[in-house]
Amino acid sequence: MHNLVMRHRGQAVEVIERNGRVHRGIIEGVDPRGGMFIRSGFRRRFIPFFLIAAIFLLSRRRRIF
C-alpha cells in the first residue's frame, strides 16, 4: 500500500475507514510504521493502513484501493 499511496501523493482523495468514517483531503505522505497523512485545510490527519477500507481519487472518482 505504501507504493500505491506515494504514487498518488499530492492528489485529492476520499478515504473510507472500515467503520464507515469518511475523510477527504490531499495525500501528504506515508509513515514508515504503516499509515498515511492527509491534509484538509490546516489540519493534518494520520490514518493507519489497517483502518482503510477504500481510497478514491476525487479528481476522477476512481477507486485506487
PDBQT receptor file of N, H, CA, C and O in Angstrom, charges set to zero:
ATOM      1  N   MET A   1       0.834  -1.188   0.000  1.00  0.00    +0.000 N 
ATOM      2  CA  MET A   1       0.000   0.000   0.000  1.00  0.00    +0.000 C 
ATOM      3  C   MET A   1       0.878   1.251   0.000  1.00  0.00    +0.000 C 
ATOM      4  O   MET A   1       0.470   2.285  -0.528  1.00  0.00    +0.000 OA
ATOM      5  N   HIS A   2       2.066   1.174   0.577  1.00  0.00    +0.000 N 
ATOM      6  H   HIS A   2       2.397   0.333   1.006  1.00  0.00    +0.000 HD
ATOM      7  CA  HIS A   2       2.982   2.314   0.635  1.00  0.00    +0.000 C 
ATOM      8  C   HIS A   2       3.236   2.876  -0.763  1.00  0.00    +0.000 C 
ATOM      9  O   HIS A   2       3.123   4.084  -0.969  1.00  0.00    +0.000 OA
ATOM     10  N   ASN A   3       3.578   2.018  -1.725  1.00  0.00    +0.000 N 
ATOM     11  H   ASN A   3       3.670   1.036  -1.558  1.00  0.00    +0.000 HD
ATOM     12  CA  ASN A   3       3.866   2.475  -3.086  1.00  0.00    +0.000 C 
ATOM     13  C   ASN A   3       2.636   3.069  -3.752  1.00  0.00    +0.000 C 
ATOM     14  O   ASN A   3       2.740   4.056  -4.480  1.00  0.00    +0.000 OA
ATOM     15  N   LEU A   4       1.485   2.483  -3.512  1.00  0.00    +0.000 N 
ATOM     16  H   LEU A   4       1.401   1.681  -2.921  1.00  0.00    +0.000 HD
ATOM     17  CA  LEU A   4       0.234   2.973  -4.092  1.00  0.00    +0.000 C 
ATOM     18  C   LEU A   4      -0.073   4.384  -3.609  1.00  0.00    +0.000 C 
ATOM     19  O   LEU A   4      -0.436   5.249  -4.406  1.00  0.00    +0.000 OA
ATOM     20  N   VAL A   5       0.069   4.615  -2.325  1.00  0.00    +0.000 N 
ATOM     21  H   VAL A   5       0.363   3.912  -1.678  1.00  0.00    +0.000 HD
ATOM     22  CA  VAL A   5      -0.213   5.937  -1.761  1.00  0.00    +0.000 C 
ATOM     23  C   VAL A   5       0.809   6.958  -2.256  1.00  0.00    +0.000 C 
ATOM     24  O   VAL A   5       0.435   8.080  -2.596  1.00  0.00    +0.000 OA
ATOM     25  N   MET A   6       2.084   6.595  -2.302  1.00  0.00    +0.000 N 
ATOM     26  H   MET A   6       2.388   5.684  -2.025  1.00  0.00    +0.000 HD
ATOM     27  CA  MET A   6       3.109   7.535  -2.751  1.00  0.00    +0.000 C 
ATOM     28  C   MET A   6       2.944   7.886  -4.230  1.00  0.00    +0.000 C 
ATOM     29  O   MET A   6       3.298   8.992  -4.637  1.00  0.00    +0.000 OA
ATOM     30  N   ARG A   7       2.419   6.979  -5.030  1.00  0.00    +0.000 N 
ATOM     31  H   ARG A   7       2.131   6.080  -4.699  1.00  0.00    +0.000 HD
ATOM     32  CA  ARG A   7       2.184   7.253  -6.445  1.00  0.00    +0.000 C 
ATOM     33  C   ARG A   7       1.144   8.360  -6.623  1.00  0.00    +0.000 C 
ATOM     34  O   ARG A   7       1.195   9.107  -7.600  1.00  0.00    +0.000 OA
ATOM     35  N   HIS A   8       0.206   8.468  -5.689  1.00  0.00    +0.000 N 
ATOM     36  H   HIS A   8       0.165   7.861  -4.895  1.00  0.00    +0.000 HD
ATOM     37  CA  HIS A   8      -0.872   9.452  -5.779  1.00  0.00    +0.000 C 
ATOM     38  C   HIS A   8      -0.680  10.614  -4.801  1.00  0.00    +0.000 C 
ATOM     39  O   HIS A   8      -1.636  11.321  -4.482  1.00  0.00    +0.000 OA
ATOM     40  N   ARG A   9       0.523  10.807  -4.337  1.00  0.00    +0.000 N 
ATOM     41  H   ARG A   9       1.299  10.233  -4.596  1.00  0.00    +0.000 HD
ATOM     42  CA  ARG A   9       0.833  11.894  -3.400  1.00  0.00    +0.000 C 
ATOM     43  C   ARG A   9       0.509  13.247  -4.037  1.00  0.00    +0.000 C 
ATOM     44  O   ARG A   9       0.809  13.481  -5.208  1.00  0.00    +0.000 OA
ATOM     45  N   GLY A  10      -0.105  14.129  -3.255  1.00  0.00    +0.000 N 
ATOM     46  H   GLY A  10      -0.348  13.939  -2.304  1.00  0.00    +0.000 HD
ATOM     47  CA  GLY A  10      -0.464  15.453  -3.739  1.00  0.00    +0.000 C 
ATOM     48  C   GLY A  10      -1.825  15.524  -4.409  1.00  0.00    +0.000 C 
ATOM     49  O   GLY A  10      -2.250  16.602  -4.825  1.00  0.00    +0.000 OA
ATOM     50  N   GLN A  11      -2.517  14.396  -4.521  1.00  0.00    +0.000 N 
ATOM     51  H   GLN A  11      -2.172  13.521  -4.184  1.00  0.00    +0.000 HD
ATOM     52  CA  GLN A  11      -3.831  14.383  -5.157  1.00  0.00    +0.000 C 
ATOM     53  C   GLN A  11      -4.931  14.359  -4.105  1.00  0.00    +0.000 C 
ATOM     54  O   GLN A  11      -4.755  13.845  -3.000  1.00  0.00    +0.000 OA
ATOM     55  N   ALA A  12      -6.067  14.927  -4.479  1.00  0.00    +0.000 N 
ATOM     56  H   ALA A  12      -6.210  15.345  -5.376  1.00  0.00    +0.000 HD
ATOM     57  CA  ALA A  12      -7.225  14.938  -3.581  1.00  0.00    +0.000 C 
ATOM     58  C   ALA A  12      -7.846  13.547  -3.541  1.00  0.00    +0.000 C 
ATOM     59  O   ALA A  12      -8.073  12.931  -4.582  1.00  0.00    +0.000 OA
ATOM     60  N   VAL A  13      -8.120  13.058  -2.334  1.00  0.00    +0.000 N 
ATOM     61  H   VAL A  13      -7.936  13.559  -1.488  1.00  0.00    +0.000 HD
ATOM     62  CA  VAL A  13      -8.678  11.716  -2.164  1.00  0.00    +0.000 C 
ATOM     63  C   VAL A  13      -9.802  11.724  -1.140  1.00  0.00    +0.000 C 
ATOM     64  O   VAL A  13      -9.964  12.661  -0.358  1.00  0.00    +0.000 OA
ATOM     65  N   GLU A  14     -10.559  10.656  -1.177  1.00  0.00    +0.000 N 
ATOM     66  H   GLU A  14     -10.427   9.895  -1.812  1.00  0.00    +0.000 HD
ATOM     67  CA  GLU A  14     -11.569  10.371  -0.158  1.00  0.00    +0.000 C 
ATOM     68  C   GLU A  14     -11.208   9.010   0.413  1.00  0.00    +0.000 C 
ATOM     69  O   GLU A  14     -11.149   8.023  -0.320  1.00  0.00    +0.000 OA
ATOM     70  N   VAL A  15     -10.966   8.953   1.718  1.00  0.00    +0.000 N 
ATOM     71  H   VAL A  15     -11.015   9.755   2.313  1.00  0.00    +0.000 HD
ATOM     72  CA  VAL A  15     -10.576   7.712   2.386  1.00  0.00    +0.000 C 
ATOM     73  C   VAL A  15     -11.753   7.238   3.227  1.00  0.00    +0.000 C 
ATOM     74  O   VAL A  15     -12.284   7.990   4.045  1.00  0.00    +0.000 OA
ATOM     75  N   ILE A  16     -12.157   5.986   3.022  1.00  0.00    +0.000 N 
ATOM     76  H   ILE A  16     -11.726   5.375   2.358  1.00  0.00    +0.000 HD
ATOM     77  CA  ILE A  16     -13.250   5.399   3.789  1.00  0.00    +0.000 C 
ATOM     78  C   ILE A  16     -12.660   4.353   4.723  1.00  0.00    +0.000 C 
ATOM     79  O   ILE A  16     -12.010   3.405   4.283  1.00  0.00    +0.000 OA
ATOM     80  N   GLU A  17     -12.895   4.537   6.019  1.00  0.00    +0.000 N 
ATOM     81  H   GLU A  17     -13.423   5.307   6.376  1.00  0.00    +0.000 HD
ATOM     82  CA  GLU A  17     -12.399   3.585   7.015  1.00  0.00    +0.000 C 
ATOM     83  C   GLU A  17     -13.328   2.379   7.091  1.00  0.00    +0.000 C 
ATOM     84  O   GLU A  17     -14.455   2.417   6.596  1.00  0.00    +0.000 OA
ATOM     85  N   ARG A  18     -12.849   1.323   7.709  1.00  0.00    +0.000 N 
ATOM     86  H   ARG A  18     -11.934   1.292   8.111  1.00  0.00    +0.000 HD
ATOM     87  CA  ARG A  18     -13.650   0.103   7.873  1.00  0.00    +0.000 C 
ATOM     88  C   ARG A  18     -14.900   0.341   8.714  1.00  0.00    +0.000 C 
ATOM     89  O   ARG A  18     -15.896  -0.362   8.546  1.00  0.00    +0.000 OA
ATOM     90  N   ASN A  19     -14.863   1.322   9.619  1.00  0.00    +0.000 N 
ATOM     91  H   ASN A  19     -14.054   1.893   9.756  1.00  0.00    +0.000 HD
ATOM     92  CA  ASN A  19     -16.024   1.598  10.469  1.00  0.00    +0.000 C 
ATOM     93  C   ASN A  19     -16.990   2.594   9.828  1.00  0.00    +0.000 C 
ATOM     94  O   ASN A  19     -17.976   2.980  10.456  1.00  0.00    +0.000 OA
ATOM     95  N   GLY A  20     -16.723   3.018   8.579  1.00  0.00    +0.000 N 
ATOM     96  H   GLY A  20     -15.922   2.704   8.069  1.00  0.00    +0.000 HD
ATOM     97  CA  GLY A  20     -17.645   3.881   7.854  1.00  0.00    +0.000 C 
ATOM     98  C   GLY A  20     -17.294   5.354   7.839  1.00  0.00    +0.000 C 
ATOM     99  O   GLY A  20     -17.918   6.121   7.107  1.00  0.00    +0.000 OA
ATOM    100  N   ARG A  21     -16.317   5.772   8.621  1.00  0.00    +0.000 N 
ATOM    101  H   ARG A  21     -15.810   5.149   9.216  1.00  0.00    +0.000 HD
ATOM    102  CA  ARG A  21     -15.923   7.185   8.615  1.00  0.00    +0.000 C 
ATOM    103  C   ARG A  21     -15.303   7.562   7.275  1.00  0.00    +0.000 C 
ATOM    104  O   ARG A  21     -14.606   6.757   6.658  1.00  0.00    +0.000 OA
ATOM    105  N   VAL A  22     -15.559   8.781   6.831  1.00  0.00    +0.000 N 
ATOM    106  H   VAL A  22     -16.126   9.435   7.332  1.00  0.00    +0.000 HD
ATOM    107  CA  VAL A  22     -15.032   9.274   5.562  1.00  0.00    +0.000 C 
ATOM    108  C   VAL A  22     -14.145  10.488   5.829  1.00  0.00    +0.000 C 
ATOM    109  O   VAL A  22     -14.531  11.400   6.560  1.00  0.00    +0.000 OA
ATOM    110  N   HIS A  23     -12.956  10.491   5.232  1.00  0.00    +0.000 N 
ATOM    111  H   HIS A  23     -12.642   9.750   4.638  1.00  0.00    +0.000 HD
ATOM    112  CA  HIS A  23     -12.018  11.608   5.348  1.00  0.00    +0.000 C 
ATOM    113  C   HIS A  23     -11.688  12.084   3.940  1.00  0.00    +0.000 C 
ATOM    114  O   HIS A  23     -11.384  11.275   3.064  1.00  0.00    +0.000 OA
ATOM    115  N   ARG A  24     -11.746  13.392   3.721  1.00  0.00    +0.000 N 
ATOM    116  H   ARG A  24     -11.994  14.049   4.433  1.00  0.00    +0.000 HD
ATOM    117  CA  ARG A  24     -11.386  13.975   2.435  1.00  0.00    +0.000 C 
ATOM    118  C   ARG A  24     -10.195  14.897   2.642  1.00  0.00    +0.000 C 
ATOM    119  O   ARG A  24     -10.129  15.642   3.620  1.00  0.00    +0.000 OA
ATOM    120  N   GLY A  25      -9.253  14.833   1.703  1.00  0.00    +0.000 N 
ATOM    121  H   GLY A  25      -9.307  14.228   0.908  1.00  0.00    +0.000 HD
ATOM    122  CA  GLY A  25      -8.085  15.691   1.801  1.00  0.00    +0.000 C 
ATOM    123  C   GLY A  25      -7.081  15.367   0.717  1.00  0.00    +0.000 C 
ATOM    124  O   GLY A  25      -7.381  14.658  -0.244  1.00  0.00    +0.000 OA
ATOM    125  N   ILE A  26      -5.885  15.900   0.889  1.00  0.00    +0.000 N 
ATOM    126  H   ILE A  26      -5.641  16.476   1.669  1.00  0.00    +0.000 HD
ATOM    127  CA  ILE A  26      -4.800  15.704  -0.068  1.00  0.00    +0.000 C 
ATOM    128  C   ILE A  26      -3.743  14.827   0.585  1.00  0.00    +0.000 C 
ATOM    129  O   ILE A  26      -3.337  15.072   1.721  1.00  0.00    +0.000 OA
ATOM    130  N   ILE A  27      -3.300  13.804  -0.138  1.00  0.00    +0.000 N 
ATOM    131  H   ILE A  27      -3.629  13.605  -1.061  1.00  0.00    +0.000 HD
ATOM    132  CA  ILE A  27      -2.282  12.894   0.399  1.00  0.00    +0.000 C 
ATOM    133  C   ILE A  27      -0.981  13.663   0.576  1.00  0.00    +0.000 C 
ATOM    134  O   ILE A  27      -0.469  14.262  -0.369  1.00  0.00    +0.000 OA
ATOM    135  N   GLU A  28      -0.453  13.642   1.793  1.00  0.00    +0.000 N 
ATOM    136  H   GLU A  28      -0.869  13.155   2.561  1.00  0.00    +0.000 HD
ATOM    137  CA  GLU A  28       0.792  14.334   2.093  1.00  0.00    +0.000 C 
ATOM    138  C   GLU A  28       1.984  13.407   2.149  1.00  0.00    +0.000 C 
ATOM    139  O   GLU A  28       3.086  13.798   1.763  1.00  0.00    +0.000 OA
ATOM    140  N   GLY A  29       1.796  12.208   2.611  1.00  0.00    +0.000 N 
ATOM    141  H   GLY A  29       0.901  11.890   2.924  1.00  0.00    +0.000 HD
ATOM    142  CA  GLY A  29       2.917  11.294   2.718  1.00  0.00    +0.000 C 
ATOM    143  C   GLY A  29       2.550  10.031   3.462  1.00  0.00    +0.000 C 
ATOM    144  O   GLY A  29       1.397   9.804   3.827  1.00  0.00    +0.000 OA
ATOM    145  N   VAL A  30       3.572   9.212   3.676  1.00  0.00    +0.000 N 
ATOM    146  H   VAL A  30       4.509   9.396   3.380  1.00  0.00    +0.000 HD
ATOM    147  CA  VAL A  30       3.395   7.912   4.320  1.00  0.00    +0.000 C 
ATOM    148  C   VAL A  30       4.330   7.819   5.510  1.00  0.00    +0.000 C 
ATOM    149  O   VAL A  30       5.480   8.255   5.451  1.00  0.00    +0.000 OA
ATOM    150  N   ASP A  31       3.825   7.246   6.589  1.00  0.00    +0.000 N 
ATOM    151  H   ASP A  31       2.892   6.891   6.637  1.00  0.00    +0.000 HD
ATOM    152  CA  ASP A  31       4.636   6.989   7.772  1.00  0.00    +0.000 C 
ATOM    153  C   ASP A  31       5.213   5.582   7.633  1.00  0.00    +0.000 C 
ATOM    154  O   ASP A  31       4.464   4.650   7.342  1.00  0.00    +0.000 OA
ATOM    155  N   PRO A  32       6.512   5.398   7.830  1.00  0.00    +0.000 N 
ATOM    156  CA  PRO A  32       7.109   4.070   7.681  1.00  0.00    +0.000 C 
ATOM    157  C   PRO A  32       6.528   3.022   8.633  1.00  0.00    +0.000 C 
ATOM    158  O   PRO A  32       6.687   1.825   8.397  1.00  0.00    +0.000 OA
ATOM    159  N   ARG A  33       5.863   3.450   9.696  1.00  0.00    +0.000 N 
ATOM    160  H   ARG A  33       5.734   4.423   9.888  1.00  0.00    +0.000 HD
ATOM    161  CA  ARG A  33       5.281   2.494  10.642  1.00  0.00    +0.000 C 
ATOM    162  C   ARG A  33       3.941   1.947  10.174  1.00  0.00    +0.000 C 
ATOM    163  O   ARG A  33       3.367   1.086  10.841  1.00  0.00    +0.000 OA
ATOM    164  N   GLY A  34       3.423   2.428   9.035  1.00  0.00    +0.000 N 
ATOM    165  H   GLY A  34       3.889   3.127   8.493  1.00  0.00    +0.000 HD
ATOM    166  CA  GLY A  34       2.200   1.837   8.500  1.00  0.00    +0.000 C 
ATOM    167  C   GLY A  34       0.981   2.726   8.489  1.00  0.00    +0.000 C 
ATOM    168  O   GLY A  34      -0.064   2.341   9.014  1.00  0.00    +0.000 OA
ATOM    169  N   GLY A  35       1.082   3.882   7.917  1.00  0.00    +0.000 N 
ATOM    170  H   GLY A  35       1.931   4.195   7.490  1.00  0.00    +0.000 HD
ATOM    171  CA  GLY A  35      -0.072   4.761   7.820  1.00  0.00    +0.000 C 
ATOM    172  C   GLY A  35       0.183   5.867   6.821  1.00  0.00    +0.000 C 
ATOM    173  O   GLY A  35       1.279   5.981   6.271  1.00  0.00    +0.000 OA
ATOM    174  N   MET A  36      -0.835   6.683   6.586  1.00  0.00    +0.000 N 
ATOM    175  H   MET A  36      -1.725   6.590   7.032  1.00  0.00    +0.000 HD
ATOM    176  CA  MET A  36      -0.692   7.789   5.649  1.00  0.00    +0.000 C 
ATOM    177  C   MET A  36      -1.179   9.078   6.285  1.00  0.00    +0.000 C 
ATOM    178  O   MET A  36      -1.991   9.059   7.210  1.00  0.00    +0.000 OA
ATOM    179  N   PHE A  37      -0.679  10.196   5.783  1.00  0.00    +0.000 N 
ATOM    180  H   PHE A  37      -0.019  10.211   5.032  1.00  0.00    +0.000 HD
ATOM    181  CA  PHE A  37      -1.096  11.512   6.242  1.00  0.00    +0.000 C 
ATOM    182  C   PHE A  37      -1.896  12.180   5.140  1.00  0.00    +0.000 C 
ATOM    183  O   PHE A  37      -1.487  12.182   3.979  1.00  0.00    +0.000 OA
ATOM    184  N   ILE A  38      -3.052  12.753   5.512  1.00  0.00    +0.000 N 
ATOM    185  H   ILE A  38      -3.384  12.751   6.455  1.00  0.00    +0.000 HD
ATOM    186  CA  ILE A  38      -3.797  13.577   4.565  1.00  0.00    +0.000 C 
ATOM    187  C   ILE A  38      -4.021  14.942   5.205  1.00  0.00    +0.000 C 
ATOM    188  O   ILE A  38      -4.157  15.061   6.423  1.00  0.00    +0.000 OA
ATOM    189  N   ARG A  39      -4.055  15.956   4.369  1.00  0.00    +0.000 N 
ATOM    190  H   ARG A  39      -3.944  15.860   3.380  1.00  0.00    +0.000 HD
ATOM    191  CA  ARG A  39      -4.271  17.326   4.840  1.00  0.00    +0.000 C 
ATOM    192  C   ARG A  39      -5.588  17.828   4.281  1.00  0.00    +0.000 C 
ATOM    193  O   ARG A  39      -5.863  17.723   3.086  1.00  0.00    +0.000 OA
ATOM    194  N   SER A  40      -6.402  18.382   5.183  1.00  0.00    +0.000 N 
ATOM    195  H   SER A  40      -6.179  18.467   6.154  1.00  0.00    +0.000 HD
ATOM    196  CA  SER A  40      -7.645  19.034   4.781  1.00  0.00    +0.000 C 
ATOM    197  C   SER A  40      -7.674  20.389   5.473  1.00  0.00    +0.000 C 
ATOM    198  O   SER A  40      -7.778  20.477   6.696  1.00  0.00    +0.000 OA
ATOM    199  N   GLY A  41      -7.582  21.430   4.680  1.00  0.00    +0.000 N 
ATOM    200  H   GLY A  41      -7.498  21.359   3.686  1.00  0.00    +0.000 HD
ATOM    201  CA  GLY A  41      -7.474  22.768   5.254  1.00  0.00    +0.000 C 
ATOM    202  C   GLY A  41      -6.149  22.917   5.973  1.00  0.00    +0.000 C 
ATOM    203  O   GLY A  41      -5.093  22.687   5.383  1.00  0.00    +0.000 OA
ATOM    204  N   PHE A  42      -6.192  23.298   7.236  1.00  0.00    +0.000 N 
ATOM    205  H   PHE A  42      -7.049  23.485   7.715  1.00  0.00    +0.000 HD
ATOM    206  CA  PHE A  42      -4.974  23.438   8.026  1.00  0.00    +0.000 C 
ATOM    207  C   PHE A  42      -4.740  22.234   8.926  1.00  0.00    +0.000 C 
ATOM    208  O   PHE A  42      -3.780  22.216   9.695  1.00  0.00    +0.000 OA
ATOM    209  N   ARG A  43      -5.595  21.241   8.841  1.00  0.00    +0.000 N 
ATOM    210  H   ARG A  43      -6.375  21.255   8.216  1.00  0.00    +0.000 HD
ATOM    211  CA  ARG A  43      -5.493  20.069   9.708  1.00  0.00    +0.000 C 
ATOM    212  C   ARG A  43      -4.787  18.928   8.978  1.00  0.00    +0.000 C 
ATOM    213  O   ARG A  43      -5.060  18.661   7.808  1.00  0.00    +0.000 OA
ATOM    214  N   ARG A  44      -3.883  18.265   9.682  1.00  0.00    +0.000 N 
ATOM    215  H   ARG A  44      -3.661  18.482  10.633  1.00  0.00    +0.000 HD
ATOM    216  CA  ARG A  44      -3.175  17.107   9.145  1.00  0.00    +0.000 C 
ATOM    217  C   ARG A  44      -3.623  15.889   9.930  1.00  0.00    +0.000 C 
ATOM    218  O   ARG A  44      -3.570  15.889  11.159  1.00  0.00    +0.000 OA
ATOM    219  N   ARG A  45      -4.062  14.851   9.234  1.00  0.00    +0.000 N 
ATOM    220  H   ARG A  45      -4.104  14.851   8.235  1.00  0.00    +0.000 HD
ATOM    221  CA  ARG A  45      -4.620  13.676   9.893  1.00  0.00    +0.000 C 
ATOM    222  C   ARG A  45      -3.818  12.427   9.510  1.00  0.00    +0.000 C 
ATOM    223  O   ARG A  45      -3.444  12.244   8.352  1.00  0.00    +0.000 OA
ATOM    224  N   PHE A  46      -3.565  11.577  10.504  1.00  0.00    +0.000 N 
ATOM    225  H   PHE A  46      -3.870  11.725  11.445  1.00  0.00    +0.000 HD
ATOM    226  CA  PHE A  46      -2.882  10.298  10.289  1.00  0.00    +0.000 C 
ATOM    227  C   PHE A  46      -3.932   9.198  10.256  1.00  0.00    +0.000 C 
ATOM    228  O   PHE A  46      -4.790   9.122  11.135  1.00  0.00    +0.000 OA
ATOM    229  N   ILE A  47      -3.861   8.347   9.237  1.00  0.00    +0.000 N 
ATOM    230  H   ILE A  47      -3.164   8.409   8.522  1.00  0.00    +0.000 HD
ATOM    231  CA  ILE A  47      -4.790   7.221   9.127  1.00  0.00    +0.000 C 
ATOM    232  C   ILE A  47      -3.965   5.944   8.970  1.00  0.00    +0.000 C 
ATOM    233  O   ILE A  47      -3.253   5.798   7.977  1.00  0.00    +0.000 OA
ATOM    234  N   PRO A  48      -4.047   5.017   9.928  1.00  0.00    +0.000 N 
ATOM    235  CA  PRO A  48      -3.314   3.751   9.813  1.00  0.00    +0.000 C 
ATOM    236  C   PRO A  48      -3.853   2.914   8.649  1.00  0.00    +0.000 C 
ATOM    237  O   PRO A  48      -5.053   2.923   8.371  1.00  0.00    +0.000 OA
ATOM    238  N   PHE A  49      -2.962   2.197   7.979  1.00  0.00    +0.000 N 
ATOM    239  H   PHE A  49      -1.988   2.189   8.204  1.00  0.00    +0.000 HD
ATOM    240  CA  PHE A  49      -3.367   1.389   6.828  1.00  0.00    +0.000 C 
ATOM    241  C   PHE A  49      -4.405   0.332   7.194  1.00  0.00    +0.000 C 
ATOM    242  O   PHE A  49      -5.283   0.034   6.386  1.00  0.00    +0.000 OA
ATOM    243  N   PHE A  50      -4.322  -0.245   8.403  1.00  0.00    +0.000 N 
ATOM    244  H   PHE A  50      -3.608  -0.003   9.060  1.00  0.00    +0.000 HD
ATOM    245  CA  PHE A  50      -5.252  -1.319   8.753  1.00  0.00    +0.000 C 
ATOM    246  C   PHE A  50      -6.689  -0.829   8.902  1.00  0.00    +0.000 C 
ATOM    247  O   PHE A  50      -7.609  -1.647   8.890  1.00  0.00    +0.000 OA
ATOM    248  N   LEU A  51      -6.917   0.479   9.042  1.00  0.00    +0.000 N 
ATOM    249  H   LEU A  51      -6.170   1.144   9.052  1.00  0.00    +0.000 HD
ATOM    250  CA  LEU A  51      -8.276   1.016   9.144  1.00  0.00    +0.000 C 
ATOM    251  C   LEU A  51      -8.896   1.330   7.790  1.00  0.00    +0.000 C 
ATOM    252  O   LEU A  51     -10.111   1.506   7.693  1.00  0.00    +0.000 OA
ATOM    253  N   ILE A  52      -8.082   1.404   6.747  1.00  0.00    +0.000 N 
ATOM    254  H   ILE A  52      -7.095   1.262   6.825  1.00  0.00    +0.000 HD
ATOM    255  CA  ILE A  52      -8.562   1.858   5.442  1.00  0.00    +0.000 C 
ATOM    256  C   ILE A  52      -9.300   0.738   4.717  1.00  0.00    +0.000 C 
ATOM    257  O   ILE A  52      -8.772  -0.359   4.535  1.00  0.00    +0.000 OA
ATOM    258  N   ALA A  53     -10.537   1.037   4.305  1.00  0.00    +0.000 N 
ATOM    259  H   ALA A  53     -10.966   1.928   4.452  1.00  0.00    +0.000 HD
ATOM    260  CA  ALA A  53     -11.326   0.093   3.523  1.00  0.00    +0.000 C 
ATOM    261  C   ALA A  53     -11.275   0.442   2.041  1.00  0.00    +0.000 C 
ATOM    262  O   ALA A  53     -11.286  -0.456   1.199  1.00  0.00    +0.000 OA
ATOM    263  N   ALA A  54     -11.219   1.746   1.703  1.00  0.00    +0.000 N 
ATOM    264  H   ALA A  54     -11.210   2.475   2.388  1.00  0.00    +0.000 HD
ATOM    265  CA  ALA A  54     -11.182   2.177   0.306  1.00  0.00    +0.000 C 
ATOM    266  C   ALA A  54     -10.573   3.567   0.210  1.00  0.00    +0.000 C 
ATOM    267  O   ALA A  54     -10.682   4.379   1.129  1.00  0.00    +0.000 OA
ATOM    268  N   ILE A  55      -9.921   3.823  -0.937  1.00  0.00    +0.000 N 
ATOM    269  H   ILE A  55      -9.832   3.164  -1.683  1.00  0.00    +0.000 HD
ATOM    270  CA  ILE A  55      -9.395   5.151  -1.246  1.00  0.00    +0.000 C 
ATOM    271  C   ILE A  55      -9.869   5.511  -2.647  1.00  0.00    +0.000 C 
ATOM    272  O   ILE A  55      -9.660   4.749  -3.591  1.00  0.00    +0.000 OA
ATOM    273  N   PHE A  56     -10.508   6.674  -2.784  1.00  0.00    +0.000 N 
ATOM    274  H   PHE A  56     -10.677   7.293  -2.017  1.00  0.00    +0.000 HD
ATOM    275  CA  PHE A  56     -10.991   7.157  -4.072  1.00  0.00    +0.000 C 
ATOM    276  C   PHE A  56     -10.264   8.442  -4.438  1.00  0.00    +0.000 C 
ATOM    277  O   PHE A  56     -10.054   9.302  -3.583  1.00  0.00    +0.000 OA
ATOM    278  N   LEU A  57      -9.874   8.578  -5.718  1.00  0.00    +0.000 N 
ATOM    279  H   LEU A  57     -10.045   7.879  -6.412  1.00  0.00    +0.000 HD
ATOM    280  CA  LEU A  57      -9.350   9.843  -6.220  1.00  0.00    +0.000 C 
ATOM    281  C   LEU A  57     -10.534  10.745  -6.502  1.00  0.00    +0.000 C 
ATOM    282  O   LEU A  57     -11.448  10.341  -7.220  1.00  0.00    +0.000 OA
ATOM    283  N   LEU A  58     -10.549  11.948  -5.963  1.00  0.00    +0.000 N 
ATOM    284  H   LEU A  58      -9.807  12.277  -5.379  1.00  0.00    +0.000 HD
ATOM    285  CA  LEU A  58     -11.684  12.850  -6.159  1.00  0.00    +0.000 C 
ATOM    286  C   LEU A  58     -11.691  13.474  -7.545  1.00  0.00    +0.000 C 
ATOM    287  O   LEU A  58     -12.754  13.836  -8.047  1.00  0.00    +0.000 OA
ATOM    288  N   SER A  59     -10.526  13.609  -8.174  1.00  0.00    +0.000 N 
ATOM    289  H   SER A  59      -9.662  13.315  -7.766  1.00  0.00    +0.000 HD
ATOM    290  CA  SER A  59     -10.476  14.234  -9.494  1.00  0.00    +0.000 C 
ATOM    291  C   SER A  59     -11.165  13.380 -10.559  1.00  0.00    +0.000 C 
ATOM    292  O   SER A  59     -11.807  13.918 -11.460  1.00  0.00    +0.000 OA
ATOM    293  N   ARG A  60     -11.039  12.062 -10.463  1.00  0.00    +0.000 N 
ATOM    294  H   ARG A  60     -10.517  11.624  -9.731  1.00  0.00    +0.000 HD
ATOM    295  CA  ARG A  60     -11.637  11.162 -11.460  1.00  0.00    +0.000 C 
ATOM    296  C   ARG A  60     -12.691  10.245 -10.865  1.00  0.00    +0.000 C 
ATOM    297  O   ARG A  60     -13.331   9.476 -11.583  1.00  0.00    +0.000 OA
ATOM    298  N   ARG A  61     -12.871  10.327  -9.557  1.00  0.00    +0.000 N 
ATOM    299  H   ARG A  61     -12.352  10.952  -8.974  1.00  0.00    +0.000 HD
ATOM    300  CA  ARG A  61     -13.792   9.446  -8.818  1.00  0.00    +0.000 C 
ATOM    301  C   ARG A  61     -13.494   7.979  -9.147  1.00  0.00    +0.000 C 
ATOM    302  O   ARG A  61     -14.386   7.180  -9.430  1.00  0.00    +0.000 OA
ATOM    303  N   ARG A  62     -12.197   7.669  -9.096  1.00  0.00    +0.000 N 
ATOM    304  H   ARG A  62     -11.472   8.319  -8.866  1.00  0.00    +0.000 HD
ATOM    305  CA  ARG A  62     -11.735   6.321  -9.377  1.00  0.00    +0.000 C 
ATOM    306  C   ARG A  62     -11.185   5.704  -8.101  1.00  0.00    +0.000 C 
ATOM    307  O   ARG A  62     -10.452   6.352  -7.354  1.00  0.00    +0.000 OA
ATOM    308  N   ARG A  63     -11.542   4.458  -7.858  1.00  0.00    +0.000 N 
ATOM    309  H   ARG A  63     -12.138   3.932  -8.464  1.00  0.00    +0.000 HD
ATOM    310  CA  ARG A  63     -11.047   3.761  -6.667  1.00  0.00    +0.000 C 
ATOM    311  C   ARG A  63      -9.632   3.268  -6.928  1.00  0.00    +0.000 C 
ATOM    312  O   ARG A  63      -9.368   2.623  -7.943  1.00  0.00    +0.000 OA
ATOM    313  N   ILE A  64      -8.709   3.579  -5.993  1.00  0.00    +0.000 N 
ATOM    314  H   ILE A  64      -8.923   4.103  -5.169  1.00  0.00    +0.000 HD
ATOM    315  CA  ILE A  64      -7.333   3.114  -6.152  1.00  0.00    +0.000 C 
ATOM    316  C   ILE A  64      -6.993   2.015  -5.158  1.00  0.00    +0.000 C 
ATOM    317  O   ILE A  64      -5.994   1.317  -5.328  1.00  0.00    +0.000 OA
ATOM    318  N   PHE A  65      -7.812   1.850  -4.120  1.00  0.00    +0.000 N 
ATOM    319  H   PHE A  65      -8.624   2.417  -3.982  1.00  0.00    +0.000 HD
ATOM    320  CA  PHE A  65      -7.629   0.741  -3.177  1.00  0.00    +0.000 C 
ATOM    321  C   PHE A  65      -8.972   0.352  -2.645  1.00  0.00    +0.000 C 
ATOM    322  O   PHE A  65      -9.071  -0.565  -1.829  1.00  0.00    +0.000 OA
TER     323      PHE A  65
